[in-house]
Amino acid sequence: MKKHLNEIKELLDENYFKFNRKDFIEKDPVSIPHSFKKKEDMEIAGLMAATIAWGNRKAILRNANRMVELMDGSPHDFIVNHSKAELKRMKGFVHRTFNEKDLVFFITSLRNIYRNHGGLENAFQLNEMEKKDLLNTGNSLQQRISHFRNIFLETAHENRSEKHLSDPLKNSASKRICMYLRWMVRKDNQGVDLGIWKSISPSELCLPLDVHTGNVSRALGLLKRKQDDWKAVIEITEVLRQLDKKDPVKYDFALFGMGVENLI
């Protein structure tokens, strides 16, 4: 098994460097937060882009840029200082099942987070009780995502909007939020991930599991579970930690790229 893993590590390392390149940014949703310099703008734009990151890539980029435009090109300032009248401009926005009501909810919830919870990065920090629970559950990222979700849902909203905030405690793979956390937390010399959050270690991150990363992981014998759920996320991430315990999700680039290009 060790020899098998060593061979796979060589393959994944090769493809990590192949796909983790700056020219990857332009056609990926990570380009949205990359267009800003202010931390708060980057993390807000990143969350919005990650939230709608399913379906056609061109549509994702178009609609993510549209959200930024609706916030006057200054997400943080708009989030904190917008008026009710300004929210009317969201009318008509839609990306697949994410519509104007969801967008208004996200904007008002983010205002609560920045005004009352110390901002987005802080919203992923566990309280003392949750840290004690962590001794029993063992997965810090699952707890962090659930904690963030609870804060996000403090703001009045329609039940339909909750589907845009997946819950790993209910066994959701939480692919988009795991991808978002990769953007915010990881930092390397390649420059794709932004690495602007320092309170979470890259070693805590979990693989953003989707059809591409799941299929390649199974083809390589790294993932046995058939469903793309949180149990599968934990299974594959634990294997990737054997390959790089400090930065396991760097292999997201390799698994995703190999899947998209049908390299296995």
Secondary structure per residue as TSV (DSSP state, phi and psi in degrees):
chain	resnum	aa	ss	phi	psi
A	1	M	-	360.0	-38.9
A	2	K	H	-63.1	-43.1
A	3	K	H	-62.3	-41.9
A	4	H	H	-59.4	-45.5
A	5	L	H	-65.2	-38.1
A	6	N	H	-63.4	-39.2
A	7	E	H	-66.7	-41.4
A	8	I	H	-67.1	-37.6
A	9	K	H	-60.0	-42.3
A	10	E	H	-60.8	-43.3
A	11	L	H	-63.9	-46.3
A	12	L	H	-69.9	-37.5
A	13	D	H	-62.2	-42.2
A	14	E	H	-60.1	-44.2
A	15	N	H	-79.0	-24.4
A	16	Y	H	-60.2	-47.0
A	17	F	H	-72.6	-26.7
A	18	K	H	-69.4	-42.1
A	19	F	H	-99.6	-22.0
A	20	N	S	-86.1	76.3
A	21	R	S	-132.9	155.7
A	22	K	G	-61.8	-28.9
A	23	D	G	-72.6	-5.6
A	24	F	G	-72.7	-28.7
A	25	I	T	-62.1	-47.0
A	26	E	T	-54.2	-39.2
A	27	K	T	-101.3	12.9
A	28	D	S	-117.9	151.3
A	29	P	T	-56.7	-20.6
A	30	V	T	-63.6	-15.8
A	31	S	H	-64.3	-26.5
A	32	I	H	-63.8	-55.8
A	33	P	H	-66.3	-25.2
A	34	H	H	-65.8	-17.1
A	35	S	T	-80.8	0.4
A	36	F	-	-118.0	161.6
A	37	K	-	-113.4	-28.7
A	38	K	S	-77.4	132.1
A	39	K	H	-53.4	-48.6
A	40	E	H	-63.6	-38.5
A	41	D	H	-63.9	-41.7
A	42	M	H	-63.6	-45.4
A	43	E	H	-73.0	-33.9
A	44	I	H	-70.1	-49.9
A	45	A	H	-60.8	-36.6
A	46	G	H	-64.7	-43.5
A	47	L	H	-63.4	-43.9
A	48	M	H	-62.5	-44.6
A	49	A	H	-64.9	-43.2
A	50	A	H	-65.1	-35.5
A	51	T	H	-62.8	-34.8
A	52	I	T	-102.7	15.7
A	53	A	-	-81.7	64.8
A	54	W	-	-147.7	147.5
A	55	G	S	99.4	-155.2
A	56	N	-	-65.8	129.7
A	57	R	H	-64.2	-39.2
A	58	K	H	-62.9	-39.8
A	59	A	H	-67.0	-38.3
A	60	I	H	-60.2	-49.3
A	61	L	H	-65.0	-42.4
A	62	R	H	-61.0	-46.9
A	63	N	H	-76.0	-31.2
A	64	A	H	-66.5	-42.4
A	65	N	H	-64.2	-35.1
A	66	R	H	-64.2	-40.1
A	67	M	H	-61.1	-41.6
A	68	V	H	-63.3	-42.2
A	69	E	H	-61.6	-41.4
A	70	L	H	-64.0	-22.4
A	71	M	T	-98.8	27.9
A	72	D	T	61.5	21.5
A	73	G	T	71.4	7.5
A	74	S	-	-135.0	76.7
A	75	P	H	-52.4	-47.2
A	76	H	H	-65.7	-46.3
A	77	D	H	-60.5	-42.4
A	78	F	H	-66.6	-44.3
A	79	I	H	-56.8	-47.0
A	80	V	H	-77.3	-33.5
A	81	N	H	-115.8	3.5
A	82	H	-	-64.4	153.6
A	83	S	-	-102.1	165.4
A	84	K	H	-61.1	-37.2
A	85	A	H	-62.2	-37.6
A	86	E	H	-68.6	-24.3
A	87	L	H	-69.3	-19.2
A	88	K	G	-65.2	-22.4
A	89	R	G	-70.3	-12.1
A	90	M	G	-75.3	-10.9
A	91	K	T	-56.8	130.7
A	92	G	T	93.7	-10.1
A	93	F	-	-69.2	137.4
A	94	V	E	-156.8	136.2
A	95	H	E	-134.9	104.2
A	96	R	T	52.6	-113.4
A	97	T	T	-94.8	0.7
A	98	F	E	-93.1	111.9
A	99	N	E	-117.7	-170.9
A	100	E	H	-59.3	-36.5
A	101	K	H	-66.4	-39.5
A	102	D	H	-64.7	-41.9
A	103	L	H	-63.5	-44.0
A	104	V	H	-62.4	-41.0
A	105	F	H	-61.9	-44.5
A	106	F	H	-61.1	-41.8
A	107	I	H	-64.2	-46.3
A	108	T	H	-71.2	-34.5
A	109	S	H	-67.1	-40.8
A	110	L	H	-64.3	-34.8
A	111	R	H	-61.1	-43.5
A	112	N	H	-59.9	-40.9
A	113	I	H	-65.0	-41.9
A	114	Y	H	-77.5	-31.1
A	115	R	H	-82.6	-32.9
A	116	N	H	-122.0	-8.8
A	117	H	S	-127.9	12.9
A	118	G	S	77.3	13.0
A	119	G	-	100.0	174.1
A	120	L	T	-64.1	-45.4
A	121	E	T	-60.3	-42.6
A	122	N	G	-67.1	-26.6
A	123	A	G	-68.1	-12.6
A	124	F	G	-98.5	5.7
A	125	Q	-	-88.5	134.4
A	126	L	-	-79.9	144.4
A	127	N	-	-82.8	175.6
A	128	E	H	-62.6	-39.2
A	129	M	H	-63.9	-41.5
A	130	E	H	-66.6	-34.3
A	131	K	H	-64.7	-36.2
A	132	K	H	-68.3	-41.0
A	133	D	H	-62.5	-28.7
A	134	L	H	-61.3	-28.8
A	135	L	H	-63.3	-26.8
A	136	N	H	-90.9	-41.7
A	137	T	H	-80.9	-39.1
A	138	G	-	83.3	-7.0
A	139	N	-	-118.0	105.6
A	140	S	H	-68.8	-36.5
A	141	L	H	-69.0	-39.0
A	142	Q	H	-57.3	-44.2
A	143	Q	H	-67.5	-40.8
A	144	R	H	-62.7	-44.7
A	145	I	H	-64.9	-42.4
A	146	S	H	-64.7	-40.4
A	147	H	H	-60.4	-47.4
A	148	F	H	-59.7	-44.4
A	149	R	H	-61.4	-42.2
A	150	N	H	-61.4	-41.1
A	151	I	H	-65.8	-43.5
A	152	F	H	-60.5	-36.6
A	153	L	T	-85.5	3.1
A	154	E	T	-61.4	-34.4
A	155	T	S	-75.4	140.8
A	156	A	-	-55.0	135.9
A	157	H	-	-159.5	163.2
A	158	E	-	-82.2	148.6
A	159	N	G	-56.6	-32.5
A	160	R	G	-59.5	-28.8
A	161	S	G	-71.7	-19.7
A	162	E	G	-66.6	-22.9
A	163	K	G	-67.3	-16.5
A	164	H	G	-86.5	1.7
A	165	L	S	-128.2	86.6
A	166	S	-	-68.6	153.7
A	167	D	-	-120.9	109.3
A	168	P	G	-65.2	-21.9
A	169	L	G	-68.0	-16.8
A	170	K	G	-102.8	18.5
A	171	N	T	74.1	18.8
A	172	S	-	-74.1	143.6
A	173	A	-	-67.9	-20.6
A	174	S	-	51.1	45.7
A	175	K	H	-58.4	-46.8
A	176	R	H	-70.1	-36.4
A	177	I	H	-74.1	-32.7
A	178	C	H	-65.8	-38.6
A	179	M	H	-65.4	-44.0
A	180	Y	H	-58.9	-44.0
A	181	L	H	-66.2	-34.1
A	182	R	H	-60.1	-45.8
A	183	W	H	-58.2	-45.3
A	184	M	H	-75.5	-33.5
A	185	V	H	-97.8	-45.4
A	186	R	-	-70.0	145.7
A	187	K	-	-149.3	128.0
A	188	D	-	-143.7	-176.4
A	189	N	T	-74.9	-9.4
A	190	Q	T	-80.8	-28.3
A	191	G	-	85.0	9.3
A	192	V	S	-77.4	-55.8
A	193	D	S	-76.0	145.8
A	194	L	-	-83.3	-35.4
A	195	G	-	60.4	41.5
A	196	I	-	-94.9	-7.0
A	197	W	-	-104.0	128.9
A	198	K	-	-108.2	-7.9
A	199	S	S	-86.2	-6.8
A	200	I	S	-120.2	134.0
A	201	S	-	-84.9	142.1
A	202	P	G	-55.8	-26.1
A	203	S	G	-67.8	-20.1
A	204	E	G	-81.1	-20.4
A	205	L	-	-65.2	154.9
A	206	C	-	-120.4	152.6
A	207	L	-	-63.9	130.4
A	208	P	-	-69.5	102.3
A	209	L	-	-91.1	117.6
A	210	D	-	-133.8	-170.6
A	211	V	H	-61.0	-36.4
A	212	H	H	-72.0	-53.7
A	213	T	H	-66.1	-34.1
A	214	G	H	-67.8	-46.5
A	215	N	H	-63.7	-42.9
A	216	V	H	-68.0	-40.4
A	217	S	H	-60.3	-40.4
A	218	R	H	-71.4	-39.1
A	219	A	H	-62.9	-32.1
A	220	L	T	-86.2	-4.1
A	221	G	T	79.2	17.8
A	222	L	S	-89.8	-19.1
A	223	L	-	-134.4	122.8
A	224	K	-	-97.0	-32.5
A	225	R	-	-63.8	134.4
A	226	K	-	-82.5	-32.8
A	227	Q	S	-80.7	144.4
A	228	D	-	-89.6	77.9
A	229	D	S	-128.7	-174.7
A	230	W	H	-65.3	-33.4
A	231	K	H	-61.2	-38.8
A	232	A	H	-68.8	-37.5
A	233	V	H	-58.2	-46.7
A	234	I	H	-64.8	-42.1
A	235	E	H	-59.9	-51.5
A	236	I	H	-70.9	-36.2
A	237	T	H	-65.9	-38.1
A	238	E	H	-63.1	-36.3
A	239	V	H	-67.1	-43.9
A	240	L	H	-64.6	-28.9
A	241	R	H	-66.9	-25.3
A	242	Q	H	-70.0	-25.7
A	243	L	H	-86.4	-33.9
A	244	D	-	-157.8	96.1
A	245	K	S	-69.7	-23.8
A	246	K	S	-85.1	-23.6
A	247	D	-	-148.9	62.1
A	248	P	G	-64.7	-34.1
A	249	V	G	-83.7	4.8
A	250	K	G	-60.4	-25.2
A	251	Y	H	-75.7	-2.8
A	252	D	H	-58.2	-39.3
A	253	F	H	-59.5	-45.5
A	254	A	H	-68.2	-49.9
A	255	L	H	-64.4	-42.3
A	256	F	H	-67.5	-47.0
A	257	G	H	-63.5	-41.6
A	258	M	H	-65.6	-34.4
A	259	G	H	-69.6	-45.3
A	260	V	H	-62.5	-40.3
A	261	E	T	-94.0	9.6
A	262	N	T	51.1	49.2
A	263	L	-	-88.1	-0.5
A	264	I	-	-149.7	360.0
